[in-house]
Amino acid sequence: MEVSEHLTWEKFWSVVEGKEQLYLGSNTRNELEQKREQLLSILQEGKVIYGVNTGVGSLKDVALKADTLEEFQANLIRSHAESVGQRVSRSVTKGAMVLLAHSLAQGLSGVSPELLERILFAINMDYIPRVGCFGSVGASGDLSFLATLMLGIVGEKPVYDASGNPHVLEKFALREKEGLAVINGTHFSLSHMIHLLEKFKRLEKMTRWTYALHLETRKAIVSFLDPLVSQAKPDPYFEQLLSWLREVLKDSSAVRRAGPEVQEPYVIRCFPQLYAPVIRTLDNVDSWLEQEMNIVSDNPLFKDSEPVFQGNFHAESIAVMSSQLRALLPLMGNILYQLQEKLLNPEFSRGLPAFLAEVPGLNSGLMIVQYLSADLLSEISMLASPITIMNQTMSTGQEDVVSFAPTSNRLLERQLELYKYLLASTLLVTVRASRMANIEVSTAIQEALEFYLQTDVGGERSFSDVIEAFADQL
C-alpha cells in the first residue's frame, strides 16, 4: 500500500497484521522534497519557526543557533523519551508507527523522504521498539511514547522482531524539524483506541448472543419484538437490533408470544431500548476514528512559504471517544448482572432451582459466581468517570488544557478485561440454566455459542476454570 493513501479500517489492520507492506510512491516523494525545500528556504530567510530554530513548550522564545539545529532535533527525542511501566503491546506500537508514517506522508510536516523511508523499513521488517505505557498526557502529541519509539527507529535503542530478538538499526541523523515532527502527534493514543474498539465490538456482539440465549432459556414472552414497536420508535439502531433478534429466534421453539406472566422484567422487555444506544455509540466512534486515522497531527504545518501554527496534536477527540465507551460498560454490565439474577433467583427463573443448584441447600450452585460478578461490575463502574473532569497545567502554563487520552484508554482497557470476565460468568449461568430447563436452542444461537453450549457446566464444583476458558474465547 502506498503510504499516503487514505486509511481505512481494512488498510490499517492489513499493515499492522503484516498482510501488506507500505511503500513510498514517486508522487509522495516529490511532494515531501518540495515541502522540505520550502522549510529550508524559510530558515535561510531567517524566519522564526517553533521547534525548528526555537526551543519547545514554554522554551518557545529561546532562539537556537544555526549550527545547533540538528543537534536540537536529536536532543528532543532523547529528552522526551520518558515512558515507563508495562510495555505497550507490539500491535499497538506498530499501529502507531503506521499512523505516524501516514501522517508524515501527507507532505505537510517538512520532513525528508529519507526519514519516512526509515520508518517504513522498520514497519515492513516488523522491527518494533519497546515503549512504556505511562508518560503521555495526550497533548502536544504523545511525546514520551513517540520519542521512545523514535530512539529505536534512529538506532539509539534496540528494536525487536516478532520472536523478541533485538536488532540495532544503523544510526540515522534527524535534521531540522524532524525530531519535532515525529513526536508531535496523537498516534499512540489513536492506535490504542483503535485496538480497544475492536475488543469492544467483539464483546458487544457476544453480549447480544448471551441475551438471546437467555430469552430461550427462560421461555421469554417476546411480544416486544413486534414490528409495531419499532414503528412507534423510529430509530434505525433500535430497528436493527429488533430485526437481528427476530432473525436469531425465528426457529425458536422456546420463546412465546404471550403467557400468564403477561410481560417480562425491564432487563428482558426493555433490552432493545437499553442497548440500541450502545450500538449507535459504537457506530459513531467507528466513523469518528476512521476520520482521525487520516489527520496530520504535527505542528507547525507548512503551506507554501509560511508555517501554520495550530493544535492537531491535541488528543481531546480521542479522550472523548474513549470516555464515551467507558460510560457504556456499566450499563452493559448491569444488564448482564440482572440477566444472571433472573436465572439464579427462583422468584424470576420460572421453575429453576435457587442459584441453579442441583440440590439447593446441600449444594450452593452458582451463588458465588454472582458474588464474583458483583465484584467485577463494581470496578467497571468505578472506572467509568469521564476523563474530561481531569486537567493539569504543563510547561509553565503554556500547555494549559490537556486531554489525558492515554489515561482514559488505560481505564477502558482495564474495564474491557473486567467485562470479559463478567460476560464469561453470565454465559456460564445462562448455559447451565438452559441445560436445566432442557432447552433446544435456535439454529443461529447453537452456531454462535457452540463452544459454550458444548462445555460441561454441571455438578457442584469450582467453575473458575470454566470462566477462564470462556473468557479466553472472548
C-alpha positions as CSV (number, residue, x, y, z in Angstrom):
1,M,0.0,0.0,0.0
2,E,1.3,3.5,-0.8
3,V,1.9,5.2,2.5
4,S,0.0,8.4,1.7
5,E,-3.3,6.6,0.7
6,H,-6.4,7.4,2.6
7,L,-6.5,5.0,5.5
8,T,-9.5,2.7,6.2
9,W,-10.0,0.1,9.0
10,E,-9.2,-2.6,6.5
11,K,-6.0,-1.0,5.3
12,F,-4.8,-0.2,8.8
13,W,-5.3,-3.8,10.0
14,S,-3.8,-5.2,6.9
15,V,-0.5,-3.4,7.5
16,V,-0.5,-3.9,11.3
17,E,-1.1,-7.7,10.9
18,G,1.7,-8.0,8.3
19,K,-0.6,-8.9,5.4
20,E,0.5,-5.8,3.4
21,Q,3.6,-3.6,3.3
22,L,3.9,0.1,2.9
23,Y,5.9,1.9,0.2
24,L,6.8,5.4,-0.7
25,G,5.5,6.3,-4.2
26,S,7.2,8.8,-6.5
27,N,4.4,11.4,-6.2
28,T,4.6,11.3,-2.4
29,R,8.4,11.5,-2.6
30,N,8.2,14.6,-4.8
31,E,5.7,16.3,-2.5
32,L,8.0,15.6,0.5
33,E,11.0,17.0,-1.3
34,Q,9.1,20.2,-2.3
35,K,7.9,20.8,1.3
36,R,11.4,20.1,2.6
37,E,12.9,22.7,0.3
38,Q,10.2,25.2,1.4
39,L,11.1,24.7,5.0
40,L,14.9,25.1,4.4
41,S,14.1,28.3,2.3
42,I,12.1,29.7,5.2
43,L,15.0,29.0,7.6
44,Q,17.5,30.7,5.2
45,E,15.4,33.8,5.2
46,G,15.9,34.0,8.9
47,K,12.2,33.4,9.9
48,V,11.4,32.0,13.4
49,I,9.8,28.6,13.3
50,Y,8.7,27.0,16.5
51,G,10.6,23.8,17.3
52,V,13.0,24.2,14.4
53,N,15.1,27.2,15.4
54,T,13.5,27.8,18.8
55,G,13.0,25.7,21.9
56,V,9.7,23.9,22.6
57,G,6.9,24.3,25.1
58,S,7.5,27.3,27.3
59,L,11.0,27.5,25.9
60,K,9.4,28.6,22.6
61,D,11.0,32.0,22.8
62,V,14.6,30.7,23.2
63,A,16.4,31.2,19.8
64,L,18.7,28.5,18.6
65,K,22.0,29.0,16.7
66,A,22.0,27.7,13.1
67,D,24.8,25.3,13.8
68,T,22.8,23.6,16.6
69,L,19.6,22.8,14.8
70,E,20.3,19.2,14.0
71,E,21.7,18.5,17.5
72,F,18.5,20.0,18.9
73,Q,16.3,17.6,17.0
74,A,18.3,14.6,18.3
75,N,18.1,16.1,21.8
76,L,14.3,16.4,21.5
77,I,13.7,12.7,21.2
78,R,16.3,11.9,23.9
79,S,14.9,14.3,26.5
80,H,11.3,13.5,25.7
81,A,11.6,9.7,25.8
82,E,10.3,9.3,29.4
83,S,7.9,6.4,29.0
84,V,7.9,3.9,31.9
85,G,5.9,0.9,33.1
86,Q,4.5,-2.2,31.4
87,R,5.3,-2.3,27.7
88,V,2.7,-1.2,25.2
89,S,1.8,-4.2,23.0
90,R,3.6,-4.8,19.8
91,S,0.4,-4.4,17.8
92,V,-0.5,-1.0,19.3
93,T,3.1,0.2,18.8
94,K,3.2,-0.9,15.2
95,G,-0.2,0.7,14.7
96,A,1.3,4.0,16.0
97,M,4.2,3.6,13.5
98,V,1.7,3.2,10.7
99,L,-0.3,6.2,11.7
100,L,2.9,8.3,12.1
101,A,4.2,7.3,8.7
102,H,0.8,8.1,7.1
103,S,0.7,11.5,8.7
104,L,4.2,12.4,7.6
105,A,3.5,11.2,4.1
106,Q,0.8,13.9,3.6
107,G,3.6,16.3,2.9
108,L,2.6,19.0,5.5
109,S,5.4,18.4,8.0
110,G,8.5,19.3,6.1
111,V,10.4,16.1,6.8
112,S,12.7,14.4,4.3
113,P,11.8,11.3,2.3
114,E,14.7,9.5,3.9
115,L,13.1,9.8,7.4
116,L,9.9,8.3,6.1
117,E,11.7,5.5,4.4
118,R,13.5,4.6,7.7
119,I,10.1,4.3,9.5
120,L,8.7,2.3,6.6
121,F,11.7,-0.1,6.7
122,A,11.0,-0.8,10.4
123,I,7.3,-1.3,9.8
124,N,7.9,-3.7,6.9
125,M,10.6,-5.7,8.7
126,D,8.3,-5.9,11.7
127,Y,11.0,-4.3,13.9
128,I,9.1,-2.8,16.8
129,P,10.7,-0.7,19.6
130,R,9.6,-1.2,23.2
131,V,7.6,1.6,24.8
132,G,6.4,2.0,28.3
133,C,2.6,2.6,28.9
134,F,2.9,5.7,31.2
135,G,4.2,9.1,30.2
136,S,1.8,11.0,27.9
137,V,-1.0,13.5,28.8
138,G,-2.4,13.4,25.2
139,A,-1.5,16.9,24.3
140,S,1.5,18.3,22.3
141,G,1.3,14.8,20.9
142,D,2.1,11.5,22.7
143,L,5.6,13.0,23.3
144,S,7.1,10.4,25.6
145,F,5.7,7.4,23.7
146,L,6.7,8.6,20.3
147,A,10.2,9.8,21.5
148,T,10.9,6.4,23.0
149,L,9.7,4.8,19.7
150,M,12.0,7.0,17.7
151,L,15.1,6.2,19.7
152,G,14.7,2.7,18.3
153,I,14.0,3.9,14.8
154,V,17.1,6.1,14.6
155,G,19.4,3.4,16.1
156,E,19.9,4.7,19.6
157,K,18.0,1.8,21.2
158,P,17.1,-1.7,20.0
159,V,14.1,-2.7,18.0
160,Y,12.6,-6.2,18.3
161,D,11.3,-8.7,15.9
162,A,8.3,-10.9,16.4
163,S,10.4,-13.5,18.2
164,G,11.7,-10.9,20.7
165,N,15.2,-10.8,19.2
166,P,16.8,-7.4,19.5
167,H,18.2,-5.5,16.5
168,V,20.0,-2.2,16.4
169,L,19.5,-0.2,13.3
170,E,22.1,1.8,11.6
171,K,22.3,5.3,13.1
172,F,20.0,7.9,11.4
173,A,20.6,11.6,11.9
174,L,17.5,13.7,12.3
175,R,17.5,17.0,10.5
176,E,15.7,20.4,11.0
177,K,12.1,19.9,12.2
178,E,12.3,16.1,12.0
179,G,12.6,15.4,15.7
180,L,9.6,17.6,16.5
181,A,7.6,16.1,13.6
182,V,8.0,12.5,14.8
183,I,6.9,13.2,18.4
184,N,4.2,15.8,17.9
185,G,1.3,13.5,17.1
186,T,-1.6,11.5,18.6
187,H,-0.5,8.2,17.0
188,F,-0.2,6.1,20.2
189,S,-3.4,7.3,21.7
190,L,-5.2,6.7,18.4
191,S,-3.7,3.2,17.8
192,H,-4.5,2.1,21.3
193,M,-8.1,3.4,20.9
194,I,-8.5,1.5,17.5
195,H,-7.3,-1.7,19.2
196,L,-9.7,-1.2,22.1
197,L,-12.7,-0.5,19.9
198,E,-12.0,-3.8,18.1
199,K,-12.1,-5.6,21.5
200,F,-15.2,-3.7,22.5
201,K,-17.0,-4.8,19.3
202,R,-16.3,-8.5,19.9
203,L,-17.6,-8.3,23.5
204,E,-20.7,-6.3,22.4
205,K,-21.7,-9.0,19.8
206,M,-21.3,-11.8,22.4
207,T,-23.4,-9.8,24.9
208,R,-26.2,-9.8,22.4
209,W,-25.9,-13.6,21.8
210,T,-25.9,-14.1,25.6
211,Y,-29.2,-12.1,25.9
212,A,-30.7,-14.1,23.0
213,L,-29.8,-17.4,24.8
214,H,-31.4,-16.0,28.0
215,L,-34.6,-15.4,26.1
216,E,-34.8,-19.0,25.1
217,T,-33.7,-20.3,28.5
218,R,-36.5,-18.5,30.4
219,K,-39.1,-19.2,27.6
220,A,-39.5,-15.4,27.4
221,I,-42.6,-13.6,26.3
222,V,-41.2,-11.7,23.3
223,S,-44.2,-9.5,22.2
224,F,-41.7,-6.6,22.5
225,L,-40.1,-7.8,19.3
226,D,-43.2,-7.0,17.3
227,P,-42.5,-4.6,14.3
228,L,-45.1,-2.3,15.7
229,V,-42.6,-1.4,18.5
230,S,-40.0,-0.1,16.1
231,Q,-42.8,1.7,14.1
232,A,-43.6,3.5,17.3
233,K,-39.9,4.3,17.9
234,P,-38.4,5.0,14.5
235,D,-34.7,4.7,15.5
236,P,-32.6,2.9,12.9
237,Y,-30.3,1.3,15.6
238,F,-33.4,0.2,17.5
239,E,-34.9,-1.4,14.5
240,Q,-31.6,-3.0,13.6
241,L,-31.5,-4.7,17.0
242,L,-35.1,-5.9,16.9
243,S,-34.6,-7.3,13.4
244,W,-31.5,-9.1,14.5
245,L,-33.3,-10.7,17.4
246,R,-36.3,-11.7,15.3
247,E,-33.9,-13.4,12.8
248,V,-31.9,-15.1,15.6
249,L,-35.1,-16.5,17.2
250,K,-37.0,-17.3,14.0
251,D,-36.9,-21.1,14.6
252,S,-37.0,-20.9,18.4
253,S,-39.4,-23.4,20.0
254,A,-39.0,-21.9,23.4
255,V,-39.9,-18.2,23.3
256,R,-43.6,-17.2,23.4
257,R,-45.8,-14.5,22.0
258,A,-47.9,-14.4,25.2
259,G,-48.2,-16.2,28.6
260,P,-49.8,-16.0,32.0
261,E,-46.9,-13.8,33.3
262,V,-48.2,-11.0,30.9
263,Q,-44.9,-9.2,30.5
264,E,-41.2,-9.5,31.4
265,P,-39.0,-7.5,33.7
266,Y,-37.3,-4.5,32.3
267,V,-33.9,-6.1,31.6
268,I,-35.8,-8.6,29.3
269,R,-38.5,-6.4,27.8
270,C,-36.6,-3.1,27.6
271,F,-33.3,-4.6,26.3
272,P,-33.7,-3.1,22.8
273,Q,-34.3,0.3,24.3
274,L,-31.4,-0.1,26.7
275,Y,-29.0,-1.5,24.1
276,A,-29.7,0.5,20.9
277,P,-27.7,3.5,22.3
278,V,-24.7,1.1,22.7
279,I,-24.8,0.1,19.0
280,R,-25.3,3.8,18.0
281,T,-22.3,4.9,20.0
282,L,-20.1,2.2,18.7
283,D,-21.0,3.1,15.2
284,N,-20.4,6.8,15.8
285,V,-17.0,6.1,17.4
286,D,-16.1,3.7,14.5
287,S,-16.7,6.5,11.9
288,W,-15.0,9.1,14.1
289,L,-11.9,7.0,14.5
290,E,-11.6,6.4,10.7
291,Q,-11.5,10.2,10.3
292,E,-8.9,10.5,13.0
293,M,-6.7,8.0,11.2
294,N,-6.3,10.5,8.3
295,I,-5.4,13.7,10.2
296,V,-2.0,15.2,10.1
297,S,-1.3,15.8,13.8
298,D,2.0,17.7,13.6
299,N,2.8,21.4,14.4
300,P,3.6,23.6,12.7
301,L,2.3,22.6,9.3
302,F,3.7,24.1,6.1
303,K,1.6,25.9,3.5
304,D,3.6,27.5,0.7
305,S,6.2,29.7,2.3
306,E,4.6,30.1,5.7
307,P,4.4,27.8,8.8
308,V,0.9,27.4,10.2
309,F,0.8,27.0,14.0
310,Q,-2.1,25.0,15.2
311,G,-3.2,22.2,17.5
312,N,-3.9,19.0,15.7
313,F,-1.6,17.3,18.1
314,H,-4.2,17.5,20.8
315,A,-6.0,14.2,21.5
316,E,-9.2,15.6,23.1
317,S,-11.3,13.9,20.5
318,I,-9.8,10.5,21.3
319,A,-10.2,11.2,25.0
320,V,-13.9,12.0,24.5
321,M,-14.4,8.8,22.4
322,S,-12.7,6.7,25.0
323,S,-14.8,8.2,27.7
324,Q,-18.0,7.5,25.8
325,L,-17.1,3.8,25.5
326,R,-16.2,3.7,29.2
327,A,-19.6,5.2,30.1
328,L,-21.3,2.3,28.2
329,L,-19.7,-0.5,30.1
330,P,-21.5,-0.1,33.5
331,L,-24.8,-0.1,31.6
332,M,-23.9,-3.3,29.7
333,G,-22.5,-4.8,32.9
334,N,-25.7,-4.1,34.8
335,I,-27.7,-5.8,32.0
336,L,-25.5,-8.9,32.4
337,Y,-25.8,-8.9,36.1
338,Q,-29.6,-8.6,36.0
339,L,-29.8,-11.4,33.5
340,Q,-27.9,-13.6,36.0
341,E,-30.3,-12.5,38.8
342,K,-33.3,-13.5,36.7
343,L,-31.9,-17.1,36.4
344,L,-30.4,-17.5,39.9
345,N,-33.4,-16.1,41.8
346,P,-36.3,-18.6,41.9
347,E,-38.7,-15.6,42.1
348,F,-37.9,-15.0,38.4
349,S,-36.4,-18.2,37.0
350,R,-39.6,-19.9,36.1
351,G,-39.1,-23.2,37.9
352,L,-35.3,-23.4,38.0
353,P,-33.8,-24.1,41.4
354,A,-32.2,-21.4,43.5
355,F,-28.7,-20.4,42.3
356,L,-29.1,-23.3,39.7
357,A,-28.0,-25.7,42.4
358,E,-28.8,-29.3,41.6
359,V,-29.8,-29.9,45.3
360,P,-30.4,-26.5,46.8
361,G,-29.1,-26.4,50.4
362,L,-26.8,-29.3,50.1
363,N,-25.3,-27.5,47.0
364,S,-24.8,-23.8,46.5
365,G,-24.7,-24.0,42.7
366,L,-23.6,-20.7,41.1
367,M,-24.2,-18.5,44.2
368,I,-20.6,-17.2,44.4
369,V,-20.4,-16.7,40.6
370,Q,-22.9,-13.9,41.3
371,Y,-20.6,-12.5,44.0
372,L,-17.7,-12.6,41.5
373,S,-19.9,-10.7,39.1
374,A,-20.8,-8.1,41.6
375,D,-17.1,-7.5,42.3
376,L,-16.3,-7.2,38.6
377,L,-19.2,-4.8,38.0
378,S,-18.3,-2.6,40.9
379,E,-14.8,-1.9,39.4
380,I,-16.2,-1.5,35.9
381,S,-18.5,1.2,37.3
382,M,-15.8,3.0,39.2
383,L,-13.6,3.2,36.1
384,A,-16.3,5.0,34.1
385,S,-15.9,8.6,35.1
386,P,-15.2,10.8,32.0
387,I,-11.6,11.9,31.6
388,T,-12.8,15.4,30.8
389,I,-13.2,16.1,34.5
390,M,-9.4,16.0,34.8
391,N,-6.8,18.7,33.9
392,Q,-3.3,19.6,34.8
393,T,-1.2,22.6,33.6
394,M,2.1,21.7,31.9
395,S,5.2,23.6,30.8
396,T,4.8,26.7,33.0
397,G,1.3,27.3,31.8
398,Q,1.9,27.1,28.0
399,E,0.1,23.8,27.8
400,D,-2.9,24.6,29.9
401,V,-5.7,22.2,28.9
402,V,-4.6,18.6,28.2
403,S,-6.7,15.5,27.2
404,F,-5.3,12.6,29.2
405,A,-6.4,10.4,26.3
406,P,-3.8,7.7,27.1
407,T,-5.1,7.6,30.7
408,S,-8.7,7.2,29.5
409,N,-7.6,4.4,27.2
410,R,-5.8,2.6,30.0
411,L,-9.0,2.8,32.1
412,L,-11.0,1.4,29.1
413,E,-8.6,-1.4,28.7
414,R,-9.0,-2.4,32.3
415,Q,-12.8,-2.2,32.0
416,L,-12.8,-4.4,29.0
417,E,-10.7,-7.0,30.8
418,L,-13.2,-7.0,33.7
419,Y,-16.2,-7.0,31.4
420,K,-14.8,-10.0,29.6
421,Y,-14.9,-12.0,32.9
422,L,-18.4,-10.7,33.7
423,L,-19.6,-11.8,30.3
424,A,-17.9,-15.2,30.7
425,S,-19.7,-15.6,34.1
426,T,-23.0,-14.7,32.6
427,L,-22.5,-17.2,29.8
428,L,-21.8,-19.8,32.4
429,V,-25.1,-19.0,34.3
430,T,-27.1,-18.9,31.1
431,V,-25.7,-22.1,29.6
432,R,-26.2,-24.0,32.9
433,A,-29.8,-22.7,33.1
434,S,-30.5,-23.7,29.5
435,R,-29.4,-27.2,30.3
436,M,-31.5,-27.4,33.5
437,A,-34.5,-26.1,31.6
438,N,-33.9,-28.7,28.8
439,I,-34.0,-26.0,26.1
440,E,-33.3,-26.9,22.5
441,V,-31.8,-23.6,21.3
442,S,-32.4,-22.0,17.9
443,T,-30.1,-22.8,15.0
444,A,-28.4,-19.4,15.0
445,I,-27.7,-19.5,18.7
446,Q,-26.4,-23.0,18.5
447,E,-23.9,-22.0,15.8
448,A,-22.8,-18.7,17.5
449,L,-22.4,-20.3,21.0
450,E,-21.3,-23.8,20.1
451,F,-18.2,-23.8,22.2
452,Y,-20.0,-22.6,25.3
453,L,-23.0,-24.9,24.8
454,Q,-20.8,-27.9,24.5
455,T,-18.8,-27.2,27.7
456,D,-19.6,-29.3,30.8
457,V,-21.1,-26.9,33.3
458,G,-22.8,-29.4,35.6
459,G,-22.1,-30.6,39.1
460,E,-21.1,-28.9,42.3
461,R,-17.5,-27.7,41.9
462,S,-15.3,-24.7,41.3
463,F,-16.2,-23.0,38.0
464,S,-13.2,-20.7,37.9
465,D,-11.6,-22.9,35.2
466,V,-14.7,-22.7,33.1
467,I,-15.0,-18.9,33.4
468,E,-11.3,-18.6,32.4
469,A,-11.9,-20.8,29.4
470,F,-15.0,-18.8,28.4
471,A,-13.0,-15.6,28.8
472,D,-10.2,-16.9,26.6
473,Q,-12.7,-17.5,23.9
474,L,-14.0,-13.9,24.1
